[in-house]
């Protein structure tokens, strides 16, 4: 029995999480869910965006499912999600991008980004009339994420890795990342290339099929994965994993979308696919495959969620996935 920490979060987070848990509960009895809170709702109750109780639960579970987070406008706000990633050393962010909707170009890639440093370390300062942000790139973290990407490619039958950076401008930070990539892949059989981040954005729009694995730094990966999600239908189709040496957290790429919260309008696909990634992590590959097969079948049947102009709401979509899973059992 695997213990899973469930953090619904804010906005549409609880809705997509409810849909996800319905699918999981109808799929397997081998998961025990324990609930925790972060974000705006947690702040209202505990005066903290990341309560100590939540940290303790994370440390005593096998994995975490996370919904969505509303970001307050306060300049003193420190993202609890970033704090979890850094505190638990969830150094690898993995975002698969795959076509599910009929009639769209066939895309099947994964974006892997370093998840603990770069500009996301949060070191910013005012100096009179200007502000400065520190971009941190270390040899240790760069070696670790390159090794992760190589291992991922081997395990998943991926044939090509594109290392994305901007070392022609950021010669020391991005330059170090690119240098380590070259060192690590020198004796590898996988095909590799280096692409400047602006060129990568262009190629994702004009010829996305050329990419297999994109390996990059934290900020670039955050931006490029949203762009790539747009090619397959939007953020409602974009799952992700935050993986460390001994723990992992799984979440949809989309935000909390407070404008549609409570309206049964959110697409839970990304949340459910994130749960499938969690099942893979927990060595429940058969159950993960059943989820992906069910989702593919539902979309192949012509179902459209509201975010892509259809009429299927959050709850109805979960029901359809459950029916597909039951048909295959």
Buried (B, 14 or more C-beta within 10 A) or exposed (E): EBEBBBBBBBBBBBBBBBBBBBBBEBBBEEBEBEEBBBBBBBBEEBEBBBBEEBBEBBEEBBBBBBBBBBBEEEEEEEBBBBBBBBBBBBBBBBBBBBBBBEEEEEBBBBBBBBBBBBBBBEEEEEEEEEEEEEBBBBEEBBBBBBEBBBEBBEEEEBEBBBBBBBBEEBEEBBBBBBBBBEEBBEEEEBEBEBBBBEEBBEBBEEEBEEBBBBBBBBBBBBBBBBBBBBBBBBBBBBBBBBBBEEBBBBBBBBBBBEEBBEEBBBBBBBBBBBBBBBBBBBEBEEBBBBBBBBBBBBBEEEBBBBBBEEEBBBBBBBBBBBBBBEEEE
